[in-house]
């Protein structure tokens, strides 16, 4: 049996910083939310939306069975999207980018997005697609400003990560 450090593989990929720049330009746009129900606590700075939730702001779109938004100074700071019912699918995070790398599509049972730090954490059958590149594992984290991606497998000998990375066009 291999130690956990050998079973867990981290894949790091430098992605274009324009993803972060594009996201920052959209933070002043209106946020639209659709859901079956909502519980909002202005005092605590939290809101919970349940039932086929769709949140959009500019090119950002987050969908899930349930979404928790934590706010600071009346601005979202953390968004947690989770899948409650396996039949309805995974939580999804979609973000358009301005770079040549392509748009981001992340899916998993739980997605945590730190708005201030622009970091995604995806767990439970996690996947992230950007352009033609695809990363899959049990857990995945993506630091958008740094362009740093880490993919981890579950504990277990038969659990592995899957990566599809396409060569960048360039001079031979």
N, C-alpha and C positions, 0 to 999 in steps of 0.2 A: 504494500500500500504506500502510495506516495504522500509526502507531507503536503499540507494544505497549500503552502507557498508554491509548490510545483504544480499542483492541480489548478491553481488559479493563475490565469494568464491575463496580464494587462496589455492592452494594445493601445499605443499612443499614436496619435495622428495629428499633424499640424494642419489645421484648416484655415481658410481665409478669415481674417479679422473683420472683413466687411459684414459678416453675420452680426457681430456685436454692434457695429456702427448703425446698421439698418434697424436693429431692435431698439436702440436708444432714440432714434428719430421718431419712433411710433408711440412712445410712452405718453405723449400728451394728447393722443387721439382718444375719442370716447370709447368706453368699454360697453359692449352689449352682452346681456346675459339672458338666456332662455332656460327654463327649468320647470318641473312640475310643482316644486315648492321651494321656499327660501326661509331661512332663519338668520336675521341680521342683528348683531349686537354692536351698536355704535360705541358704547362704553368700552367694550373689550377689543374693538377693532377687528372683529371676526364676522364672517358670513359663511353659511353652509347652504349649498344648493343641491337639491336631490331630484332625480328622475330625468334621464336623458338631457343632461346639462350641456349647453353649448355656450362658450365664452369666446368673444371675438374682440380684438383690438387691432385695427389695421390689418396686417397680413398674419397676425398671430391668431390661432384658433386652437382651443383646448376643449375636448369633449370627454365625458365620462358619466358614470351612473351617479357619482357624488363628487362635488368639488368644494373644498374649504379654501377660503381666501383670508389671509391674515394681512392687516393693513397697519401702516405707521404713518402718521401725519396725513391721513386721508388718502394715501396711495398704497396700492397693493405691494406687499413685500414678499410674501410667499404664497404660492398656489399649489395645493395638493389635490390631485385628481386620482380617483380610484374606481376600479371596476368592482361592483358588488355582485353582479350576476354574470356568470360565465357565458350565458346565452346572448347577452347584449354586446359582447366584445370587450376589447381592452380600452383603457384610458388612452387618449391620443393627444399629441402635441404637434402642431404644424406651424412652421414659421418660414416665410419667404425670405430669401437672402438676395443680396445685390451682387455677390461674387459669382464667379464662374463655376463654383463647386456644386451649386444646386440647392433647392429648398430642403428643409429639414422635416422629416416625419419620424416621430418617436412614438412607440407604443409599449404598453406594459400593464401589469395589474395595478401598479401604483406609480404615479409620476409626481415628483416634487420639483417645483421650479422656484428657485430663489431669484426673484425679479431684480433685486438690487445688485447681486453678484453675477447674474446671468448664468446660473448653473442649473443643469438638469440632472436629476437622479431618477433612474427608472429601475423598477424591480419587478420580478415575476414575469418570466417570458419576455424579457426586455429586447427591444430591437430599435435601431436607429438607421434610417436611410437618408443619405444626402447625395442627390444626383444618382449616379449608378453604383455608388459605394453602399454597402450594407454591413451592419455590425449586429450580432445576436449573442445573447448570453442570459444568465439568470439576473445579473445586475449590471447596470451600465451607468456611467456618469460622464457628463460632457460639460466642460468649462468653455463657454462660447468665446469670451474675450481672448483666452489663451489658445483656443483651438486644440484643447487637450481632451482626448477621449480615452476612457478606461472601460474594458469589458471583462467581467468576471464570471466564472462558472460556479455552479453549486458545489458543495462538498460531495464527492463521490467519484469513483473511478470512471463511470460511464458518462459523466457530464463534461461537455466541452463547449467552447465558444465557436462561433462561425463568423468568418469575415470574408467579404468580397470587396477587394480594393482594386480599382481599375487604374492602369497606368495613366499618368498625365501626358497629354500631347506635348511633344518637345522635339528638340533637335536630336538626330541620331548620333 
